[in-house]
């Protein structure tokens, strides 16, 4: 998804220097910064909306295991 963000010239120049030093695109550097910000505030990956069993358990297997306890 594309997002329009207004940055001041000093921010753009700093991002360009960092991107060049890391041999990456400016967009990649910005995406990494957004990921770090979201992680720092506990909002990374949207895990809170996925479900109680987590990502590494099949939903049907979880349901069958829970029902077998009845």
C-alpha positions in Angstrom: 0.0 0.0 0.0 1.3 3.4 -0.8 1.1 6.2 1.8 1.9 9.8 1.4 4.0 11.3 4.2 5.3 14.8 4.4 8.9 15.0 5.6 11.2 17.9 6.1 14.3 18.2 3.9 16.7 17.2 6.7 14.7 14.0 7.2 14.8 13.1 3.5 18.5 13.8 3.3 19.2 11.7 6.4 17.1 8.8 5.0 18.9 9.0 1.7 22.3 8.8 3.5 21.2 5.9 5.6 19.7 4.1 2.6 22.9 4.6 0.6 25.1 3.4 3.4 22.9 0.2 3.8 22.6 -0.2 0.0 18.8 -0.2 0.3 16.0 1.9 -1.0 14.6 4.8 1.0 11.3 3.0 1.1 12.9 -0.1 2.7 14.5 2.1 5.4 11.2 3.8 6.1 9.3 0.4 6.3 11.9 -0.9 8.8 11.5 2.3 10.9 7.7 1.9 10.9 8.0 -1.8 11.9 10.3 -0.8 14.8 7.9 1.9 16.0 5.0 -0.5 15.9 6.9 -3.2 17.7 8.0 -0.7 20.4 4.4 0.2 21.0 3.2 -3.4 21.0 1.3 -3.2 17.7 3.5 -5.3 15.3 2.1 -8.1 13.2 -1.5 -7.6 14.3 -1.1 -10.8 16.5 -3.8 -9.5 18.8 -6.4 -10.1 16.1 -5.3 -13.5 14.8 -6.8 -15.8 17.4 -6.1 -17.5 20.7 -4.2 -20.4 19.4 -1.5 -18.4 17.6 0.0 -18.9 14.2 1.8 -22.2 14.5 -1.3 -24.3 15.3 -3.9 -25.4 12.8 -7.3 -24.1 13.7 -9.1 -27.4 13.0 -6.5 -29.4 15.0 -7.0 -26.9 17.9 -10.8 -27.4 17.8 -10.6 -31.2 17.6 -8.2 -31.3 20.6 -10.4 -29.0 22.6 -13.5 -31.1 21.9 -11.8 -34.3 22.7 -11.5 -33.1 26.3 -15.4 -33.2 26.6 
